[in-house]
């Protein structure tokens, strides 16, 4: 800062006071009694913090927060995450960067890789990581923003326990992101044409049922019933993923769904489920890229919708362009291209959240999700091996090429504030470290759950996480399976041995298998609640009655949960015709199961299932007649509104 001048000393005090306010539990006011006795107004630091917040004073030293966290961490962050998250969203919309992600999700060739095939999870992981990078690039105040995951299993626990009845009132995040009871209608002229609509078209969240496919019993089946990624990914996509999109309706019911901020938290939850699957079915061993391409569980191919088959080294298609006109690769888009830099861009390079270089992250899991991660489906996690997976097991040709990362494009028109951000993390919303922690959407209010975390850097905390320092170039794994011995990166050794496909140029070595074994995929915390514990007790006790946890018992527990929803939770609704057409969906997972039970094709084996479930949950909303086949009566109008107005309204920015 230039020495110990009067102004620098004053600024250092401002930094210290603001740090207390943000990282040491907040700045408290005096009590009225204390003020009366001592004839004082307010604490000195509170006056300073208020002055900073109202703009009458400002901290001159821009990197004060990063410097203080590097030295002290952030032991007790105050509940500032919500406004940081929503503030970053608003800044991204204002900068014109946000709409690019809507474009990539709606662009035809990109969408063909995104949905209805086995690469659904890996494609959306890249979208999610780049989106988070972009949010962090909207200004230094957002440098540690992460996408909180929306735990709709928790919402299902609450509706099952009778404490709420809809996605809107069972989920705090739906209220924190603007709610659903009111909005402002605007008519704006875009290219000379008047368009009328709300900022983000939303469905009737207050009456949207919590899908049966989000129940603990059903989600377990979707995650663990797949023997490999080629089976697990479609189960999750066509199960809980589609059902939440449909029931929320509005923009979430269309491919323009990224325009709804809740989209990102929804997909972070899907991503967390894959993280559980990867640990349970693939194991905890860090794999080289060659091993990833040959792994019979972590990599399986399937047919592309536009012909041919997916290969592990295929570079993901993710293109921007207004209404699909003149599309360009997102990595080359002058507005957002820089946020792809350093992120693996091949499908197989995205299978492990610990191997994404500076974009690596962890999830904080508790309760049921933690149980799924720790205990899987009762089978043991594959043990680490000292040999790579045999190439004969791979469904596609094996290559030893490391995953190329995307070079930084020449961005002539990108905003100056949108520089490549430093990855930062949150331990919950409480123990904050620079890194990357993806967290839960606060079942009990913002700030009480969470994590997505990065493993780069040099400053360990108690959980073996590291905050970034001025880090040297990331080392790579060598190929001798000695995972604790990194080899020098080409920047430091001057010898680049990467055999990168010529069709995919790169300006940097692969950072995503960097030898940093401190990278973690999950942090387990103890933050369960009574609703979760009640559902888990029903599940575990019934499993014991039926003979213990096994594939058939798990399948029967899902049948029980789906039938209970159909008989005691208001019925099992079908998707609307519009949703089926847009998403290529058939029907909700639980509706398929209920129909199979009713037809005798899949009978429930546990005879006292209804009595047992009512002993835990009662029968909050009994169904005495055939439920409607479409819970979204006005869904078509909302979809039309979203389709006709949403993209054009957002394009104002």
N, C-alpha and C positions, 0 to 999 in steps of 0.2 A: 504493500500500500504506500510505500515511500517514506517510512520512518514514523517516529512517535510525535507527529504534529498534533496540535489541539484537535483538528478535524478528524484525524485518524483515530485518536483516542475516543472521541465521541462516537465514531462509527463502530469501533470495537464494542462499546457498551450497547449500541443498538443491536449489533449481532448477538451479543450474549443474552440480551432480553428477549429477542425474537426466538432464539434457540430454546430458551426456557419455555416460551409459549408454545412452540411447535414440537419439541422433543423431550421435555421434562415434565409433562403433565398439564401444561397450561399456566397462565398467569392469573392468580386469584385476586379477587377484590377483598378489601377489609370488611368486616362485619359492621353493621350499623352501630352496635354497642361500642366497638372499638373506636369508630370514628367520633362518636359523641364524647367518649372519655378523653381521648387524646387530641381531639380537634384536628384531625387529619382528613385529607380528601381521599387519596388512593395510593397504592404502592407506586414507587418510582418506575419500575419496569412496566407496569400496566399503562402508565401515561405514555411511555415511550412506544410500547406496542400499538396502542390506540393511534398515536401520531403516525406511525408507519402505515397502519392499515387505512387511515383516512387520507394519506398522501401528504400530510403537512411535514413529515420527515421521511426520508428514504435511506435505505442502506446503500452506501456508495459502492462497497466492495461486492461485485456481482457473484463471485463464487463462494460467498461466506458459508452457505449451507453445506456445500460439498466438502469444504475444508474442515468444518466443525464435525461433520459426520465421519470424516476420515480419521479424526483424532478421538472422537468420543462415541461414535455410533449415534443412535437415536433411541435411548432406553425406553421412553414412555411417550410415544407420539400422541398428540391430541387428535381428536376426531376431525381431521381436515381432509381425509381421503375423498370423501364424497364430493366436496366442492372442487378438489383437484381433478377428479375423474370427469365430472360434468363440465368443469372449466376447460379441460383439454378437448373434450368433444366439441364444445362451442367454438373454441379457437380453430379446431380442424375444419369445422364447417365454414367459418369465416374466411379461412385461408384458401379454400377451394380444394384442399387435399382430401377431405372426407368423401366427396362425391366420387372420387376416383375408385374407391373401394366398392361403391354401389355399381359402378360401370363394370368392374372386373367380375362381379358376381352375376351380372346380367348378360355380358357379352357371350355370344353364341358358342364359339369354340371353347372359351374358358368354362362355361357352364357344363359343357359336355364332359369335361374332366372332373367337375366338382360334384356331380350328383349321379345317382343310379348306377354306380359301378364301384369297384373295390378300392379306389383311391380317394374316396370321399373324405376320409379323416386326414390323410396326408395333405391333400389339396387345401383343405380349410385350415390346417395347422400353419401352412405358409402364409395364408391370408391373415390369420390372427397375429402371427409374429410381426409381419410387416406393418399391420395396422397399429400395433402397440409401439413399434419403433417410430411411426409417424406421429402418434400422440405425444411422445416424448420430445419430438423435434419442434413442437409448437411454442417452445419457450422454456427458459431455465426453471420456471416455477412448476413445470410438468415433467421434469427430468426423471422423476421416480414414480410416475403414474404406471399402474398396472391394470389389466382388465380383470375385475372380480368375476368369479364364476357363479352362475345362478344354479344353486342346488335345488332343483325341482323335486328331488326325492324328499327333501325336507318339507316342501310344500305338500307333497302327498301324505307324509306322516301326519301333518297337522289336520288336513281335511279328513283323514281316516279316523283321527282322534276326536273329530267333531268340533274343533275350535274355530274352523272357518270353512268356507264352501267353494271358493273360486281361486283361480290363479291370481286374481287381483288382490284379494284380501288375505291369501295365504302366503304371499311373498312380499317382503318389505321392499325389494328392489323395484317392483312395479310402481310403488308409490314414490320412491325416491327419485325415479327417473321421470317425474312429471305427472304421474297418475294417469287416470283414464276417465274421470267423470266430467271433465270440461276441457275446452280448447278454444282457440281463436281461429275463426274462418277469415281468410284473406283472398282477395282477387288481385293478381299481379299480371302485368303485361310482360310476356317473354317473346322476344322477336316479333313484336307487334300483335301477338295473340294473347287474349285474356285467358288466364287459368285460375280457377277457384279451388281452394283446398286448404286443409289444415297443414301445419308444419310437418307432422308425421301422422299419417292416417293410422289410427289404432282401432282394434276391435273392441267389443264389450268385455273388457277384462274382468269387470265386476261380476259377470255371469258366466264367464268361461270356465268350464269344468276342468279340474286337475286331471290330466289323462291317467288312465290305469296303467299305461305303459311306463309311467314314471314311478310306479310303486317300487319299493325295495325288492320285492320278490321278482318283479318283472325285469328291472334293470340288471339284477344279478344274472338272470337267464340270458339277457341280450349280450352281456359282456363275456360270460363264461361258456356259453353254449357254442361259441365259435372256436373251432380248433386252430384257426389261423386268421390273419388279418383279412383274407379274402372272404371269410365267413362272418367274422365279428363285425366288420365295418358295415355291411348291408343290414345286419340285424339291428344295429344301433340307429343307422340312418332311417330305416323304414319303421322303427319302433318309436322310442322316446323322442328322437329328433323330429320326425315328421309330425308326430302328434302334438308336440308343443307349438310348432309353427302353425298348425291348423287351428288349434284351440285359441291361440292368442289373436289370430286373424289380423285384419288390417294389412299394413305393410308386411308384417311377418308372414302373411299367407302368400306372398309373391316372391319372385326372385330379387325384387328390390328390397328385400328384408334387411340388408345391412344398413339401410337408412334409419332403421329403428335401433337406437342404442342398445336395447335389450338383446339384440341379435348376438352381439359380441360376448356377452356373459353366458348366453345360451350355448354358444359354440365352445366357450372355454370349459363348460361342464362336459360337453361331449369329448373334448380333448382330454380332460381329466380322467374320464372313463377309459380312454385308450391307454393312458399312462398306467392305470391299474392293470389292464389287460397285458400290456407289454411286460410288466414285472412278473405277472403270474404265469404267462404262457411262453415268454421268450427268456426271462430271467434277468438278473442284475448285471451280468457280464457286459462290459463295454466292448463293442464290436467295431472292427475296422469297416470301412466301406465295402471292401470285397466280401467280408463275412456277412454284412447286411444283405448284399445282393443275392447271396446263396442261402440265406436262412429260410428253411421251409415253413416257419411260422410267421416271422416278422415280415417276410416278403412272399406274396403270391400274386400271380398275374390274373388278369381277367380280360374279357373283350372290351374294346373301346366302343362307345356308342356310334362313333363315326367310322368304324372299321379298324381292323388290326387288333393288336393286343398291347397292353402296357408292359414296358420293360423297366427294370429298376433304375437304369441310367437316363430314362427319359426326362427331359427338362419340362417342368410344369408350365402349362399355358395359362397365363394370367394377363389379360389384355384390357387396356382402357380404351375409351372412345365413346363420345356422346351418342346414345341410342345405337351403338354398334357401328357407327360410321367411322371409316378410316382408323381402325383399331391399331394400337401399337402395344408392344410388350410393356407391362407395368414397370419393369426394371429399367426401361428406357424413357419412361414418361418424365418430362422435365419437372413436373410438380412433385412426384413421389418416388422417382427412380432411386434416389439416394438411400431410401429406407430398405431396399432389397440388398444393399451392399453387405457382404459378409454372411448372408443367410443362405444355407444350402438350397439349391433350386432343383434338385433331382428328387424323385419320389423316395428312393431308398435312403437318401440323406436326411429325411425328416422323421424317421421312425423312433428316435430316442430324444426326449426333451433335454437330456444332459449333453447332447452332442450337436448343439446348434451354435457353437462358438460364443460370441458375446451375447447372443440371443437365447442362450440356454436358460432354463427356468425350472422351478419346482412348484408343486401344489401343496398347500397346507390342507391336510385331511383330518377329519375327526369322525367319531361315531361309526355309522354304517359304512361310509366310504373308507374309513381307516380299516375297518374290519375286512372289507373286500380286498384292500391292498395287502394287509398283513397275512390273512388266512386264505385268500383266494376262494376257491370253491371246495376247499377241503383237501385239494391235491397240493403237493409240494411244488414250490418254485423250482424251475430247472436250475441245476447246479452249474456254476461256471466251469468251463472246460478249457483245456490248454490247446485245443485244436479247433480250427475253423470248421464251420458247418460244411459237410460234403457238397461239392458242386452238383453231384447227381441228384440231390434233393431239390434243387432249385427248379422252378417251373419256367424260368427264363435264363438266357445265357448269362454267365457270370463274367464280370469285368473287374479288373483290379484298379480301375481308374478311381481316384478320389473324387468326391462330389465337387463340381465346380461351384464357386460362389459368383454372385453377380457383380460385374464391375460397376463402379459408380459412373453414371452417365454424365455428360456435360449438361448441366442444368442452367440454361440461360435465364429462365424466368422463375426459378424456384425462389420462394421468399427467403430472405436472409436469416430469419429466425429458425428456419427448418433445417438446421444442420444435423448431421448424424449424432444422435443422443448417446450419452453414456447410459449403459444399462443399469438400472437401480431396482432394488427390491424392497419388499416389506415382509417382516416376520409377523404374520397377522397384519393388522394395521398397527401393531404395537411396537415390535422390535424392528425398527426400520434400519436397513442397511442398503448401501448402493449395491445393486445386483438386480435380480428380476424375480419377484415373488408374485404368483397369481393366487388370489385369495377368494374365499367364499363371500357371497353377497350379503353377509350379515343377517343370519336368521333372527337375531335379536336386536336388529338395528345396525346401522353402518358402523363398522369399526370393531366388531367383536369376533370376526372369523377371518381366516384367510391364508393364502400364500401362493405366490409364484416367485421362484427365486433363481438367481443366476450364480454360477460358480466361478466366474473369472476374478482375477485380482489377487491381492497379497495380504489382506487384512482379515484374519480368521476371527469369528466370534464363537460363542459357546456351541453353536450347532454346525460347526465346520463349514460355514459359509464364508465367502470372501468378498470384501468390497473392493471395487476397482481402484487401483492406484494408477500411476503412469505405467501401465502394463507393457512389457515387451511383447513382440509378436508372439502369438500363441504357438506352442510346439504342436507337432503332429504325432500321432501314433506311428510307430514303425510297424512293419508287417511280420515281426517274429513272435507275436502274441505275448511279448513281455510288456504288459499293460502299465507297469509302473516306470518304464524307461522311455521318456519322450525323446524324439530325435530333434535336432535343431530345425527350425523352419527355414525355408529358402531365403527369407529376408536376412537372416543372421548368418547362414552358412554360405550363401552365394551359390548354392548348388541345388537347382530345382529339378527333382526327379519325378515330378508329378506327370503322369500320363493322362493329361486332360483331353477329352475329345475335341478335335479341331472345330467341330460344329458348334461348340459351346465355349466361346472365348472367356477367359477370366484374367483378372489382373492380380489375384491374390490366391495363396494356397488355401486348401480346405481347412477351416478353423474348427470344424465341428466334431472331430475326434482328436482332441488336443492333449490327451494324456492326463488331464486334470481329474483325478479320481475323487476329488472333493465335491465335484458336481453331484447334486442329489436330485432325484425326481420328485420325492415326496418328503414332507415333514409331518410327523404325526403329533397331534395335540389332543388334549382331553377337553372337548367342548360339546359334548352331547347334551340333549335336552330330554325332557320327560316324554315328549311325543315320539321322538326317535327311539327312546328306550322301550316304550310300550310296544311299538311295532316290532322291534328287534326281539323282544321277549316272546311275542306271538310266533314269530318266525322260528326262533330257536327251539321253543318248547314243542311246537307242532312237528318240527323236523325230528326231534328226539322221539316223540310218540310214534312217528312213522318209520323209525328204525335208523335214524341218523342221516347226515348229509350225504347225498349221492345224487346222481343225475336225475333219476326218476322222481325222487322226493322234491328236488328243486323245481322240476317241471310241474309237479302237482301243486306245490305252494303257489306258483304263478297262476295256475288255473283257479285256485281258491281265491286269490286276490282279485283276479279279473271278474269272477262270478260274483264276488261280494260287491264290487263296484256296480255291477249290473243290477243286483237285487237290492242293495242297501245304500248306494251312493248316488242315486238318481238315474242310473241306466248307463249304457255304453253307446255313445252316439257315433254315427258314421261321419266320414269326411263329406264336405260339400262336393258337388259335381265340379265346381270351379277349381277347388283345391286339387282334386284328382287330376284334372286336365293339366294344370300348371306344373305340378310336381311329378306327374306320372305315378301317383300313388294309387294303391288299391283300396285298402280299408285299414282302420286302426288295428294294431296288434291284438289288443284285448277283445275287440269285436270278432276277429277271426277265431280266437280261443273260445269265446262264449258260444259262438255258433257251432263250433266243433263239439262242445260239451252238450249243447241242446240236441244236436243231431245224433249223439251217442258215439261219435267218432273218437272223442277224447274225454271219457268220464273222469270225474274227480275220484281218486282212490280213497282219500281220507273221508270216511263216512260222516264223521261228526264235525266236518269243517265249518258249517254254518253256526252251530252252537258254540264252537270254540272261538270263532271270530267275534260273535256277538258278545261273548263273555269279556272280550277285551275292548270292543269298540261300540257295542250296541248296534243299532241299525238306524243311523241318523236320517236317511232319506229313502225310505222303502219305495220300491217301484211296484205298483200293482197292475200296471198295464204295459203294453209294448212301448218301449221308449222311441222317441223320434229318431229317424235315421239321419237327421241333420240338425245339430245343435245351433248352427250359425244361420238363423233364418234370413238375415239380411246380408249374408256374407258376400253375395255377388255384387251388391252395390258398393261395399267397402273395397273389394278387389278392383272394381272398375275405377273407383276414385283414386286408389293407390296407383293403378297402372296409368291413368290419364294425367294425373297431376303431380305425383310425387317427384319424379325425376326432374321435371321442368321447374318445379318450385325450388328444389335444392340447387339447381343449376344457376340460380341467382348469384350464388357465391363463386 
